[in-house]
Amino acid sequence: MWHGIRNNNRLARLNQLISLPGRRTIIVRNKDDPFSSPELKQKIKNKNMRFIELPGVHDDYVTNPKPYIDLLLKEV
């Protein structure tokens, strides 16, 4: 999402970044996040992308970072 924010939330630009050769992308959405829609999963498509939904709200990565760190360690 950082790339999306940096690029004015343009899905086309995000899809372009995800599609770069050799890039693996994990999109993490918090289930109760009012700033992102579950429809995001259908709007971004790429074979090297995973979409993961975690329980929680928008700022949980700050207040409860363990699930995000565990996810990164598992995927790397």
MOPAC internal coordinates of N, CA, C and O (Angstrom, degrees):
PM7 1SCF
backbone

  N    0.0000 0     0.00 0     0.00 0    0    0    0
  C    1.4426 1     0.00 0     0.00 0    1    0    0
  C    1.5157 1   110.75 1     0.00 0    2    1    0
  O    1.2310 1   120.31 1   152.37 1    3    2    1
  N    1.3453 1   117.01 1   -27.63 1    3    2    1
  C    1.4560 1   119.11 1   178.61 1    5    3    2
  C    1.5205 1   110.52 1   -55.80 1    6    5    3
  O    1.2310 1   120.29 1   135.81 1    7    6    5
  N    1.3471 1   117.06 1   -44.19 1    7    6    5
  C    1.4671 1   119.38 1   178.17 1    9    7    6
  C    1.5146 1   110.39 1   -62.68 1   10    9    7
  O    1.2310 1   120.56 1   142.16 1   11   10    9
  N    1.3284 1   116.54 1   -37.84 1   11   10    9
  C    1.4601 1   120.03 1   178.68 1   13   11   10
  C    1.5090 1   111.88 1   -63.91 1   14   13   11
  O    1.2310 1   120.42 1   136.24 1   15   14   13
  N    1.3134 1   116.81 1   -43.76 1   15   14   13
  C    1.4653 1   121.27 1   179.05 1   17   15   14
  C    1.5219 1   109.65 1   -64.40 1   18   17   15
  O    1.2310 1   121.14 1   134.62 1   19   18   17
  N    1.3048 1   115.42 1   -45.38 1   19   18   17
  C    1.4627 1   120.12 1  -178.52 1   21   19   18
  C    1.5163 1   111.95 1   -64.00 1   22   21   19
  O    1.2310 1   120.68 1   152.03 1   23   22   21
  N    1.3130 1   116.30 1   -27.97 1   23   22   21
  C    1.4562 1   120.99 1  -177.72 1   25   23   22
  C    1.5273 1   111.62 1  -109.13 1   26   25   23
  O    1.2310 1   120.90 1  -143.75 1   27   26   25
  N    1.3193 1   115.88 1    36.25 1   27   26   25
  C    1.4708 1   122.48 1   175.03 1   29   27   26
  C    1.5236 1   112.98 1    59.34 1   30   29   27
  O    1.2310 1   120.29 1  -148.18 1   31   30   29
  N    1.3235 1   117.05 1    31.82 1   31   30   29
  C    1.4660 1   121.71 1   176.94 1   33   31   30
  C    1.5220 1   113.70 1    57.03 1   34   33   31
  O    1.2310 1   119.68 1  -150.17 1   35   34   33
  N    1.2816 1   118.22 1    29.83 1   35   34   33
  C    1.4645 1   121.21 1   178.48 1   37   35   34
  C    1.5264 1   108.98 1   -82.99 1   38   37   35
  O    1.2310 1   121.34 1   -65.49 1   39   38   37
  N    1.3298 1   115.04 1   114.51 1   39   38   37
  C    1.4682 1   119.13 1  -178.26 1   41   39   38
  C    1.5152 1   111.72 1   -62.78 1   42   41   39
  O    1.2310 1   120.08 1   146.96 1   43   42   41
  N    1.3194 1   117.46 1   -33.04 1   43   42   41
  C    1.4704 1   119.40 1   179.37 1   45   43   42
  C    1.5295 1   110.12 1   -62.19 1   46   45   43
  O    1.2310 1   120.36 1   138.17 1   47   46   45
  N    1.3079 1   116.92 1   -41.83 1   47   46   45
  C    1.4661 1   120.56 1   179.29 1   49   47   46
  C    1.5291 1   110.48 1   -67.67 1   50   49   47
  O    1.2310 1   120.40 1   139.40 1   51   50   49
  N    1.3231 1   116.84 1   -40.60 1   51   50   49
  C    1.4554 1   120.69 1   177.88 1   53   51   50
  C    1.5287 1   110.31 1   -63.04 1   54   53   51
  O    1.2310 1   120.01 1   135.83 1   55   54   53
  N    1.3278 1   117.59 1   -44.17 1   55   54   53
  C    1.4635 1   120.82 1   176.77 1   57   55   54
  C    1.5208 1   110.97 1   -60.87 1   58   57   55
  O    1.2310 1   120.12 1   141.89 1   59   58   57
  N    1.3210 1   117.37 1   -38.11 1   59   58   57
  C    1.4649 1   121.17 1   178.54 1   61   59   58
  C    1.5257 1   110.46 1   -64.30 1   62   61   59
  O    1.2310 1   119.83 1   135.92 1   63   62   61
  N    1.3176 1   117.93 1   -44.08 1   63   62   61
  C    1.4666 1   121.22 1   178.75 1   65   63   62
  C    1.5244 1   111.60 1   -63.79 1   66   65   63
  O    1.2310 1   120.49 1   138.70 1   67   66   65
  N    1.3111 1   116.66 1   -41.30 1   67   66   65
  C    1.4643 1   121.52 1   179.68 1   69   67   66
  C    1.5216 1   111.02 1   -64.30 1   70   69   67
  O    1.2310 1   120.27 1   146.90 1   71   70   69
  N    1.3239 1   117.09 1   -33.10 1   71   70   69
  C    1.4586 1   122.23 1  -174.35 1   73   71   70
  C    1.5247 1   114.35 1   -80.41 1   74   73   71
  O    1.2310 1   119.50 1   175.76 1   75   74   73
  N    1.3181 1   118.57 1    -4.24 1   75   74   73
  C    1.4585 1   119.84 1  -179.45 1   77   75   74
  C    1.5280 1   109.97 1   -60.59 1   78   77   75
  O    1.2310 1   119.84 1   -38.94 1   79   78   77
  N    1.3360 1   117.91 1   141.06 1   79   78   77
  C    1.4651 1   120.86 1  -178.55 1   81   79   78
  C    1.5264 1   112.40 1   -56.77 1   82   81   79
  O    1.2310 1   121.26 1   -42.52 1   83   82   81
  N    1.3117 1   115.20 1   137.48 1   83   82   81
  C    1.4530 1   121.48 1   176.71 1   85   83   82
  C    1.5159 1   115.17 1    78.77 1   86   85   83
  O    1.2310 1   119.94 1  -176.65 1   87   86   85
  N    1.3054 1   117.72 1     3.35 1   87   86   85
  C    1.4641 1   120.27 1  -177.21 1   89   87   86
  C    1.5217 1   110.50 1   -95.38 1   90   89   87
  O    1.2310 1   121.03 1   -49.09 1   91   90   89
  N    1.3278 1   115.64 1   130.91 1   91   90   89
  C    1.4708 1   121.90 1   171.30 1   93   91   90
  C    1.5157 1   106.88 1  -110.50 1   94   93   91
  O    1.2310 1   120.53 1   -44.64 1   95   94   93
  N    1.3089 1   116.59 1   135.36 1   95   94   93
  C    1.4615 1   120.63 1  -175.67 1   97   95   94
  C    1.5176 1   109.99 1  -128.23 1   98   97   95
  O    1.2310 1   121.26 1   -41.59 1   99   98   97
  N    1.3133 1   115.20 1   138.41 1   99   98   97
  C    1.4631 1   121.46 1   173.06 1  101   99   98
  C    1.5281 1   106.66 1  -119.95 1  102  101   99
  O    1.2310 1   120.82 1   -59.61 1  103  102  101
  N    1.3117 1   116.04 1   120.39 1  103  102  101
  C    1.4596 1   121.46 1   174.64 1  105  103  102
  C    1.5255 1   106.50 1   -98.34 1  106  105  103
  O    1.2310 1   120.65 1   -57.85 1  107  106  105
  N    1.3174 1   116.37 1   122.15 1  107  106  105
  C    1.4581 1   121.30 1   179.46 1  109  107  106
  C    1.5157 1   108.07 1  -112.06 1  110  109  107
  O    1.2310 1   121.62 1   -53.95 1  111  110  109
  N    1.3141 1   114.51 1   126.05 1  111  110  109
  C    1.4636 1   120.78 1   176.86 1  113  111  110
  C    1.5187 1   108.17 1  -122.49 1  114  113  111
  O    1.2310 1   121.04 1   -47.40 1  115  114  113
  N    1.3186 1   115.62 1   132.60 1  115  114  113
  C    1.4578 1   119.50 1   173.97 1  117  115  114
  C    1.5195 1   108.93 1   -83.21 1  118  117  115
  O    1.2310 1   120.91 1   -47.25 1  119  118  117
  N    1.3058 1   115.87 1   132.75 1  119  118  117
  C    1.4625 1   122.43 1  -172.21 1  121  119  118
  C    1.5283 1   113.82 1   -53.74 1  122  121  119
  O    1.2310 1   120.13 1   140.46 1  123  122  121
  N    1.3268 1   117.36 1   -39.54 1  123  122  121
  C    1.4601 1   120.66 1  -177.52 1  125  123  122
  C    1.5277 1   112.35 1  -104.59 1  126  125  123
  O    1.2310 1   120.21 1  -149.69 1  127  126  125
  N    1.3171 1   117.21 1    30.31 1  127  126  125
  C    1.4637 1   122.38 1  -179.95 1  129  127  126
  C    1.5255 1   109.55 1   -85.17 1  130  129  127
  O    1.2310 1   119.83 1   -66.18 1  131  130  129
  N    1.3327 1   117.94 1   113.82 1  131  130  129
  C    1.4609 1   119.63 1  -178.87 1  133  131  130
  C    1.5295 1   113.06 1   -73.81 1  134  133  131
  O    1.2310 1   119.80 1   170.43 1  135  134  133
  N    1.3438 1   117.99 1    -9.57 1  135  134  133
  C    1.4614 1   121.07 1  -177.23 1  137  135  134
  C    1.5309 1   113.54 1   -93.34 1  138  137  135
  O    1.2310 1   120.06 1   174.34 1  139  138  137
  N    1.3159 1   117.48 1    -5.66 1  139  138  137
  C    1.4702 1   119.85 1   176.60 1  141  139  138
  C    1.5219 1   108.46 1  -136.95 1  142  141  139
  O    1.2310 1   121.46 1   -32.99 1  143  142  141
  N    1.2966 1   114.82 1   147.01 1  143  142  141
  C    1.4579 1   121.06 1  -175.54 1  145  143  142
  C    1.5209 1   110.40 1  -102.20 1  146  145  143
  O    1.2310 1   119.84 1   -31.83 1  147  146  145
  N    1.3339 1   117.90 1   148.17 1  147  146  145
  C    1.4641 1   119.23 1   173.61 1  149  147  146
  C    1.5261 1   111.43 1   -63.26 1  150  149  147
  O    1.2310 1   120.02 1   161.90 1  151  150  149
  N    1.3149 1   117.57 1   -18.10 1  151  150  149
  C    1.4699 1   121.60 1   178.03 1  153  151  150
  C    1.5249 1   111.94 1   -67.24 1  154  153  151
  O    1.2310 1   120.12 1   165.83 1  155  154  153
  N    1.3176 1   117.37 1   -14.17 1  155  154  153
  C    1.4556 1   121.65 1   177.87 1  157  155  154
  C    1.5271 1   110.96 1   -54.37 1  158  157  155
  O    1.2310 1   120.86 1   144.45 1  159  158  157
  N    1.3221 1   115.96 1   -35.55 1  159  158  157
  C    1.4708 1   120.69 1  -179.02 1  161  159  158
  C    1.5230 1   111.69 1   -60.06 1  162  161  159
  O    1.2310 1   119.90 1   142.61 1  163  162  161
  N    1.3242 1   117.81 1   -37.39 1  163  162  161
  C    1.4558 1   120.78 1  -179.65 1  165  163  162
  C    1.5252 1   112.46 1   -80.88 1  166  165  163
  O    1.2310 1   119.96 1   158.73 1  167  166  165
  N    1.3171 1   117.69 1   -21.27 1  167  166  165
  C    1.4590 1   121.14 1  -175.96 1  169  167  166
  C    1.5222 1   113.52 1   -85.97 1  170  169  167
  O    1.2310 1   120.39 1   159.35 1  171  170  169
  N    1.3203 1   116.86 1   -20.65 1  171  170  169
  C    1.4589 1   120.42 1  -179.45 1  173  171  170
  C    1.5184 1   107.97 1  -115.13 1  174  173  171
  O    1.2310 1   120.82 1   -60.54 1  175  174  173
  N    1.3080 1   116.05 1   119.46 1  175  174  173
  C    1.4610 1   120.85 1  -177.56 1  177  175  174
  C    1.5265 1   110.23 1  -128.70 1  178  177  175
  O    1.2310 1   120.86 1   -49.64 1  179  178  177
  N    1.2933 1   115.96 1   130.36 1  179  178  177
  C    1.4495 1   121.17 1   174.70 1  181  179  178
  C    1.5177 1   108.19 1  -169.75 1  182  181  179
  O    1.2310 1   120.37 1   -37.50 1  183  182  181
  N    1.3210 1   116.90 1   142.50 1  183  182  181
  C    1.4674 1   119.82 1  -177.93 1  185  183  182
  C    1.5256 1   112.36 1   -68.20 1  186  185  183
  O    1.2310 1   119.65 1   156.95 1  187  186  185
  N    1.3232 1   118.27 1   -23.05 1  187  186  185
  C    1.4695 1   121.62 1  -179.70 1  189  187  186
  C    1.5186 1   112.42 1   -97.26 1  190  189  187
  O    1.2310 1   120.08 1  -159.33 1  191  190  189
  N    1.3307 1   117.45 1    20.67 1  191  190  189
  C    1.4467 1   121.57 1  -177.43 1  193  191  190
  C    1.5180 1   110.51 1  -119.41 1  194  193  191
  O    1.2310 1   121.50 1   -39.77 1  195  194  193
  N    1.3240 1   114.74 1   140.23 1  195  194  193
  C    1.4664 1   120.79 1   172.49 1  197  195  194
  C    1.5029 1   107.97 1  -119.25 1  198  197  195
  O    1.2310 1   120.69 1   -39.60 1  199  198  197
  N    1.3059 1   116.30 1   140.40 1  199  198  197
  C    1.4545 1   122.47 1   176.51 1  201  199  198
  C    1.5151 1   107.15 1  -112.76 1  202  201  199
  O    1.2310 1   120.51 1   -59.27 1  203  202  201
  N    1.3233 1   116.64 1   120.73 1  203  202  201
  C    1.4586 1   121.19 1  -177.31 1  205  203  202
  C    1.5224 1   108.38 1  -124.67 1  206  205  203
  O    1.2310 1   121.37 1   -46.82 1  207  206  205
  N    1.3112 1   114.99 1   133.18 1  207  206  205
  C    1.4559 1   120.51 1   177.55 1  209  207  206
  C    1.5251 1   108.19 1  -110.56 1  210  209  207
  O    1.2310 1   120.88 1   -55.15 1  211  210  209
  N    1.3191 1   115.93 1   124.85 1  211  210  209
  C    1.4602 1   121.84 1   178.93 1  213  211  210
  C    1.5312 1   109.20 1  -109.99 1  214  213  211
  O    1.2310 1   120.37 1   -27.82 1  215  214  213
  N    1.3176 1   116.90 1   152.18 1  215  214  213
  C    1.4616 1   118.30 1   175.01 1  217  215  214
  C    1.5285 1   109.06 1   -67.01 1  218  217  215
  O    1.2310 1   121.08 1   -30.11 1  219  218  217
  N    1.3123 1   115.55 1   149.89 1  219  218  217
  C    1.4562 1   118.82 1   175.32 1  221  219  218
  C    1.5078 1   113.44 1   129.24 1  222  221  219
  O    1.2310 1   122.07 1     6.69 1  223  222  221
  N    1.3368 1   113.63 1  -173.31 1  223  222  221
  C    1.4580 1   122.06 1  -177.86 1  225  223  222
  C    1.5270 1   109.92 1  -116.77 1  226  225  223
  O    1.2310 1   121.01 1     3.37 1  227  226  225
  N    1.3133 1   115.67 1  -176.63 1  227  226  225
  C    1.4598 1   122.31 1  -170.51 1  229  227  226
  C    1.5297 1   114.83 1   -52.48 1  230  229  227
  O    1.2310 1   119.42 1   130.83 1  231  230  229
  N    1.3063 1   118.70 1   -49.17 1  231  230  229
  C    1.4708 1   121.36 1  -173.76 1  233  231  230
  C    1.5228 1   114.40 1   -94.27 1  234  233  231
  O    1.2310 1   119.57 1  -163.34 1  235  234  233
  N    1.3128 1   118.43 1    16.66 1  235  234  233
  C    1.4615 1   119.97 1  -178.57 1  237  235  234
  C    1.5257 1   113.46 1   -61.60 1  238  237  235
  O    1.2310 1   120.01 1   153.79 1  239  238  237
  N    1.3122 1   117.58 1   -26.21 1  239  238  237
  C    1.4645 1   118.40 1   178.78 1  241  239  238
  C    1.5247 1   110.99 1   -65.29 1  242  241  239
  O    1.2310 1   120.12 1   158.55 1  243  242  241
  N    1.3350 1   117.38 1   -21.45 1  243  242  241
  C    1.4666 1   121.56 1   177.11 1  245  243  242
  C    1.5284 1   110.73 1   -89.17 1  246  245  243
  O    1.2310 1   120.66 1   133.19 1  247  246  245
  N    1.3198 1   116.34 1   -46.81 1  247  246  245
  C    1.4619 1   120.33 1  -174.89 1  249  247  246
  C    1.5238 1   113.05 1   -82.26 1  250  249  247
  O    1.2310 1   120.14 1   157.22 1  251  250  249
  N    1.3244 1   117.34 1   -22.78 1  251  250  249
  C    1.4623 1   121.97 1  -178.83 1  253  251  250
  C    1.5395 1   108.86 1  -142.93 1  254  253  251
  O    1.2310 1   119.35 1  -108.56 1  255  254  253
  N    1.3209 1   118.85 1    71.44 1  255  254  253
  C    1.4705 1   120.86 1  -172.38 1  257  255  254
  C    1.5291 1   115.57 1   -74.95 1  258  257  255
  O    1.2310 1   119.29 1   164.73 1  259  258  257
  N    1.3276 1   118.95 1   -15.27 1  259  258  257
  C    1.4674 1   120.61 1  -174.04 1  261  259  258
  C    1.5343 1   114.56 1   -53.05 1  262  261  259
  O    1.2310 1   118.40 1   132.39 1  263  262  261
  N    1.3381 1   120.66 1   -47.61 1  263  262  261
  C    1.4660 1   118.89 1  -179.82 1  265  263  262
  C    1.5273 1   113.43 1   -60.75 1  266  265  263
  O    1.2310 1   120.31 1   147.61 1  267  266  265
  N    1.3209 1   117.02 1   -32.39 1  267  266  265
  C    1.4641 1   121.12 1  -179.36 1  269  267  266
  C    1.5227 1   110.73 1   -74.74 1  270  269  267
  O    1.2310 1   120.57 1   139.62 1  271  270  269
  N    1.3085 1   116.52 1   -40.38 1  271  270  269
  C    1.4627 1   120.77 1   177.02 1  273  271  270
  C    1.5193 1   109.87 1   -65.91 1  274  273  271
  O    1.2310 1   120.09 1   135.86 1  275  274  273
  N    1.3379 1   117.44 1   -44.14 1  275  274  273
  C    1.4741 1   121.18 1   177.41 1  277  275  274
  C    1.5164 1   110.48 1   -59.27 1  278  277  275
  O    1.2310 1   120.19 1   138.78 1  279  278  277
  N    1.3104 1   117.25 1   -41.22 1  279  278  277
  C    1.4541 1   121.73 1   179.55 1  281  279  278
  C    1.5311 1   111.04 1   -62.80 1  282  281  279
  O    1.2310 1   120.45 1   133.99 1  283  282  281
  N    1.3216 1   116.74 1   -46.01 1  283  282  281
  C    1.4673 1   120.15 1   178.72 1  285  283  282
  C    1.5233 1   111.63 1   -63.25 1  286  285  283
  O    1.2310 1   120.28 1   136.19 1  287  286  285
  N    1.3238 1   117.07 1   -43.81 1  287  286  285
  C    1.4687 1   120.14 1   179.21 1  289  287  286
  C    1.5212 1   111.25 1   -62.87 1  290  289  287
  O    1.2310 1   120.34 1   144.43 1  291  290  289
  N    1.3064 1   116.96 1   -35.57 1  291  290  289
  C    1.4666 1   121.12 1   179.04 1  293  291  290
  C    1.5236 1   111.89 1   -69.62 1  294  293  291
  O    1.2310 1   120.67 1   143.27 1  295  294  293
  N    1.3231 1   116.32 1   -36.73 1  295  294  293
  C    1.4618 1   120.89 1  -175.08 1  297  295  294
  C    1.5266 1   114.42 1   -85.89 1  298  297  295
  O    1.2310 1   120.14 1   159.46 1  299  298  297
  N    1.3153 1   117.34 1   -20.54 1  299  298  297
  C    1.4711 1   119.55 1  -175.03 1  301  299  298
  C    1.4849 1   111.48 1   -85.41 1  302  301  299
  O    1.2310 1   120.10 1   180.00 1  303  302  301

